[in-house]
Amino acid sequence: MSSALARPVLAIHGGAGTLRRGSMSAGAEQGYRQALHEILEQGQAQLAAGAPALDVVVEAVRQLEECELFNAGKGAVFTAAAQHELDACVMDGRSLNAGAVAGLRRTRNPVLLARAVMERSPHLLFIGEAADELARRYGLEWVEPDWFSVPQRLEQLRRVQASQAGQVLDHDGQALSLGEGPLDERHKFGTVGAVALDAQGHLAAATSTGGMTNKQPGRVGDSPIVGAGCYANDATVAISSTGTGEAFIRACAAHDVSALMAYAGLDLRSACERVVMDKLPQLGGEGGMVAVSARGEVCLPFNTEGMYRGYVRAGEKPWVGIYRDAP
């Protein structure tokens, strides 16, 4: 089956972690499900209208950045200095072009800047104040740093610091202050991402994150690293990862899936499981990924107890899951 004949498909994620099925209200769970469902519905409409995969994944991640339930953009976690540092990456599977940014504090939608870097700059990765300034030059929206803040995230930081819990990955530690979430927030990785195959047979991936609660300022995880947290290649697969950033970088996790397909001849599921279930745990890596192959296959593997995830094919209804024993 050639990629040109595959039905367009979008897959998204909003973080992975330890299951807490009984520790949340029905309303809280419904909030997560509804947010994912609505984003998938809009992506489905784009794909059905013939939109390029790149447009679809960027818009899906932009919407996730605007939703304070997730750790990207609005609602991002705090560093040890009680600030926000945002990272993102975009990759086009057709050309292997990519753009990435890290340590943003003023750019409202890091994923839009990552795309602008890919399309308008000779470079691939920008960081810190220079990256924020580039967003201004490109005409992207700036906000005050506290625009990203929500009270729950600051309370989360204070409780983590008071408990001397150290650095807590992504959304980790939220359970110290919040009981409203289907995942145990002390063991939850809140990166968001999207991957898609379009009607022309092209793949794209986008990933965005607020990082880790109480992280040291300047720390960068896997999300903006091509081949670690984000990768797309029309010949193989598009991947967006979520998890223990340092382990995903050491494993070159996203690219490794592509390499196993290209060089070892593994199918999508076998390649994903080799990386997520075998390789990453040996490096202390927890988390998961969403993947769409050049043939339109979907795989949503994770080695934690749950992952916010979903996918939709053009002309079909979205599927959304949280727990390992879905839904």
Secondary structure, DSSP 8 states (H G I E B T S, - for coil): --GGGS--EEEEEEEEEEE-TTSS-HHHHHHHHHHHHHHHHHHHHHHHTT--HHHHHHHHHHHHHH-TTSSSSTT----TTS---EEEEEEETTT--EEEEEEESSBS-HHHHHHHHHHH-S-SEEEHHHHHHHHHHTT--B--GGGG--HHHHHHHHHHHHTT---B-TTTTGGGT----SEEEEEEE--EEEEEE-TTS-EEEEEEE---BT--TT---STTSBTTTEEE-TTSEEEEEEE-HHHHHHHTHHHHHHHHHHHS---HHHHHHIIIIIIHHHTT--EEEEEEETTS-EE--BSSSEEEEEEEETTS--EEEEESS--
